[in-house]
């Protein structure tokens, strides 16, 4: 059965979908005018391939090493075969100031794009928070970027209501980060989650939600953090 995709400016108060439902859910974004009028950040040379000796040369090997660990609801992970530099992705930090993924150089990052109008995004937020609380360190961080285009207080209120404490609130009301990843074929809807290595290079991408504090996810991410 087909459903009309939600509009990015139309919030929903729907409760998080049950596991059987939100595991299937890749919420399509009606980009339309919202992207058309947005300031597009982080595109430039983003994703340009490096030569064999470039900064992303190690990413395909890391992807091949981690691929056997992608089990359970991580079986849908798409592992990178071509080195792509994502360090130029731009969004607003907790203080509202512009930041880029390059600021996390030296750390493995799980980058998650979400919005309050996306039920699967809402459903996986607690597991991302627990993942950050358990695995977050000087070597690893869950970086969630909210894409709500209206009412900046809404996502803050939602996170407070569900008791999120370990995640730092970051935003991109322009949806420019989504547009940049869409141009690379890495984002088709929400949630989109990308595993990024210490050099800011894509290792794997998941379209749709997962139980990020589950056994499979923790094993894969612990392996990703190992030198």
URGIFEN-V73484 format. One record per residue. N is the residue number from 0. RES is the residue in one letter. PHI is phi in degrees with one decimal (NA if undefined). OMEGA is omega in degrees with one decimal (none if undefined). Layout:
((N RES PHI OMEGA) (N RES PHI OMEGA))
This chain:
((0 X NA -179.5) (1 X -92.7 178.5) (2 X -131.9 175.9) (3 X -66.1 179.8) (4 X -65.7 -179.9) (5 X -68.7 175.9) (6 X -78.8 -176.9) (7 X -61.6 179.7) (8 X -95.6 -177.2) (9 X -105.4 -178.5) (10 X -68.8 177.7) (11 X -133.3 175.4) (12 X -105.4 -179.7) (13 X -61.9 178.4) (14 X -69.2 178.1) (15 X -55.0 -178.4) (16 X -68.3 177.3) (17 X -64.0 -173.6) (18 X -54.0 -176.1) (19 X -63.7 -178.0) (20 X -88.0 -172.8) (21 X -75.7 173.3) (22 X -65.2 -179.4) (23 X -87.2 -166.7) (24 X -82.4 164.7) (25 X -111.9 -171.7) (26 X -80.4 -179.2) (27 X -70.4 -179.1) (28 X -100.1 172.9) (29 X -83.3 -171.9) (30 X -68.1 174.3) (31 X 35.0 -174.2) (32 X -66.7 -177.8) (33 X -59.0 177.7) (34 X -77.5 -176.7) (35 X -59.0 -177.7) (36 X -97.5 -175.6) (37 X -77.5 168.6) (38 X -77.1 -175.3) (39 X -92.2 -179.4) (40 X -101.1 162.2) (41 X 66.2 179.4) (42 X -94.5 175.5) (43 X 34.4 -179.3) (44 X -92.7 -177.9) (45 X -54.4 174.8) (46 X 83.3 179.3) (47 X -60.9 -179.1) (48 X -71.9 174.5) (49 X -97.6 172.1) (50 X -74.2 -173.2) (51 X -59.1 -179.1) (52 X -98.2 -176.3) (53 X -77.9 -173.8) (54 X -65.5 -178.0) (55 X -101.0 -175.5) (56 X -60.4 -176.2) (57 X -84.4 -173.5) (58 X -63.3 179.2) (59 X -61.0 178.1) (60 X -65.9 177.0) (61 X -63.9 178.6) (62 X -61.7 179.7) (63 X -65.0 180.0) (64 X -70.2 -176.4) (65 X -87.1 -174.4) (66 X -52.6 179.7) (67 X -64.1 -178.9) (68 X -88.7 -177.8) (69 X -82.4 -178.2) (70 X -120.1 178.4) (71 X 61.1 -178.0) (72 X -79.8 170.9) (73 X -99.5 -179.2) (74 X -62.8 179.8) (75 X -85.0 178.2) (76 X -59.0 175.2) (77 X -101.6 -175.8) (78 X -89.2 -175.9) (79 X -71.0 173.4) (80 X -107.9 178.8) (81 X -117.7 -179.2) (82 X -61.5 177.1) (83 X -134.8 -177.6) (84 X -88.5 179.6) (85 X -107.4 -173.5) (86 X -64.7 179.1) (87 X -85.4 177.6) (88 X -58.4 -173.0) (89 X -122.4 177.4) (90 X -159.5 -179.0) (91 X -96.8 178.1) (92 X -77.5 -177.6) (93 X -59.0 -179.7) (94 X -90.5 180.0) (95 X 87.0 -178.9) (96 X -79.4 179.2) (97 X -63.9 176.7) (98 X -138.7 177.3) (99 X -127.4 179.7) (100 X -63.6 177.4) (101 X -61.0 179.0) (102 X -65.7 178.8) (103 X -99.2 -179.9) (104 X -53.9 -178.6) (105 X 96.2 178.8) (106 X -123.2 170.6) (107 X -78.2 -176.6) (108 X -125.1 167.1) (109 X -104.9 -176.0) (110 X -91.2 -176.8) (111 X -124.2 175.5) (112 X -101.8 -174.3) (113 X -150.1 175.4) (114 X -151.6 -177.8) (115 X -71.2 179.8) (116 X -82.2 -177.9) (117 X -106.6 -177.7) (118 X -55.3 178.3) (119 X -63.3 176.8) (120 X -63.6 -179.8) (121 X -60.8 -176.7) (122 X -66.7 -175.4) (123 X -91.1 -178.9) (124 X -57.3 179.3) (125 X -60.2 -179.5) (126 X -70.9 175.1) (127 X -66.1 177.7) (128 X -64.2 178.5) (129 X -66.1 176.8) (130 X -61.4 179.3) (131 X -62.5 179.9) (132 X -63.4 -176.2) (133 X -88.7 -173.3) (134 X -112.4 -178.2) (135 X -58.7 -177.0) (136 X -165.4 175.9) (137 X -67.1 -178.9) (138 X -106.0 -174.1) (139 X -152.3 173.6) (140 X -147.7 169.3) (141 X -86.4 -178.9) (142 X -111.1 179.1) (143 X -98.4 -179.6) (144 X -122.9 -179.4) (145 X -82.5 -176.4) (146 X -112.4 174.8) (147 X -57.8 -178.1) (148 X -101.5 177.3) (149 X -131.4 173.5) (150 X 49.7 -178.6) (151 X -61.7 179.7) (152 X -82.2 -176.3) (153 X -60.4 179.1) (154 X -63.2 177.3) (155 X -62.5 -179.8) (156 X -64.5 179.6) (157 X -61.2 -179.1) (158 X -63.6 177.4) (159 X -66.6 -179.2) (160 X -63.1 -177.9) (161 X -92.0 173.1) (162 X 80.1 176.8) (163 X -67.8 -175.5) (164 X -128.4 -173.9) (165 X -91.2 -178.1) (166 X -80.6 174.6) (167 X -95.5 -177.0) (168 X -78.0 176.9) (169 X -128.6 -170.6) (170 X -141.2 166.9) (171 X -151.1 -178.7) (172 X -68.0 176.7) (173 X -80.2 -174.3) (174 X 62.5 179.9) (175 X -63.5 179.2) (176 X -64.5 177.6) (177 X -65.7 -179.4) (178 X -61.6 179.6) (179 X -62.4 179.2) (180 X -70.9 177.2) (181 X -62.5 179.3) (182 X -63.3 178.6) (183 X -89.8 -177.8) (184 X 77.6 -176.9) (185 X -101.6 -179.0) (186 X -138.6 177.2) (187 X -121.1 -178.3) (188 X -173.3 -179.9) (189 X -121.2 -5.0) (190 X -75.7 169.5) (191 X -123.0 -177.8) (192 X -130.7 -175.8) (193 X -126.0 173.1) (194 X -86.7 -174.0) (195 X -120.5 -177.1) (196 X -82.5 -173.5) (197 X -67.7 178.1) (198 X -96.5 -179.1) (199 X 86.6 -176.1) (200 X -107.1 179.9) (201 X -64.2 173.4) (202 X -109.3 -179.6) (203 X -157.9 -178.8) (204 X -133.3 176.0) (205 X -118.0 173.5) (206 X -94.0 -177.1) (207 X 111.8 -173.6) (208 X -85.7 175.6) (209 X -153.9 171.2) (210 X -88.7 -170.9) (211 X -72.9 175.0) (212 X -103.5 178.4) (213 X -77.8 -176.3) (214 X -59.5 -177.0) (215 X -63.5 -177.7) (216 X -65.8 -178.2) (217 X -65.7 178.8) (218 X -66.6 -179.0) (219 X -66.2 -177.1) (220 X -72.1 174.9) (221 X -62.1 177.3) (222 X -67.4 179.4) (223 X -66.1 -177.7) (224 X -79.3 -179.3) (225 X -62.0 179.6) (226 X -58.8 none))
